[in-house]
């Protein structure tokens, strides 16, 4: 057995490896404030996200390897905390200076439940302790005000709009600013201009994650977003059937073309469990999302079933992750959110994102 010294404690902790970053927690500089008093040891493990899916495992393993390596040790006090990672290109961006990560949630077509997924992911990340914002980028069909049950208008402070906040998430939508009974009849440049204002004219404060709920397709708003800011990455939402997957592939191809990392694919409406007999029905086929992820060599973040509770949560403005945070379906979303956070940490470690780019797709983007 080794003597109880700081060097030996750190050597022991090198046996604890991050399964996503493929390095040990000492090399990753996660171990802070190591202190030894008599036979007692205390230190902090600073993770790259509060949504780390293996944080409890880290804590357990850390104590086990110390006791295994060092014989005469008393109390081991481990504090788990986080400092969400970012990357240089985002930190140096002229706007959203205090936002560490920007995540576009996209789909190739409408009707796949992308807004439901965006809302529940944002709330799930906030429940894990992250500072989260959500921008409703669907100018023509904003649904976020209903899904959060927010019926007030943002206030101004220091010539900037203050986002509204609910369930721990800061939220902004064109639906807060226009009469909900009136249609937004704008040409593309006006809609894109609204998104630009959500980036530059809203005081978001400090955020770990800013989620963009994009409209369907690969149009003006998507192009405006990638031109204005360096995105940490994008998430593609699809349903299992082939027609949805075909459009999802187009969305993925667009982000590849503009050098935005794909953080993963989520398959929504993946299956239905009958409440009477308990049988699983694959209403829209099954496994399409995982096959598409394998085909395109991107992570598959998980399957979300069809369940009435998701619909009810959206209609009453109380997302399922908020209303039943420990329920079976909410835990599916929370697991996906933690996998997404892990992919963000992996992507940030690679520092692959560059500054906002000029886009040349053979079309007129003006």
Buried (B, 14 or more C-beta within 10 A) or exposed (E): EBEBEEEBBBBBBBBBBBEBBEBBBBEBEBBEEBEBEEEEBBBBBBBBBBBBBBBEEBBEBBBBBBBEBBEEBEEBEBEBEBBBBBBEBBEEBEBBEEBBBBBBBBBBBBEBBBBBBBBBBBBBBBBBBBBBBBBBBBBEBBBBBBBBBBEEEBEEEEEBBBBBBBBBBBBBBBBBBBEEEEEBEBEBEEBBBBBBBBBEBBBBEEBBBBBBBBBBBBBBBBBBBBBBBBBBBBBBBBBBBEEBBEBBBBBBEBBBEBBBBBBBBBBBBBBBBEEEEEEEEEBBBBBBBBBBBEEBEBBBBBBBBBBEBBEEBBEEBBBBBBBBBEBEBBBBBBBBBBBBBBBBBBBBBEEBBEEBEEBEEEEEEE
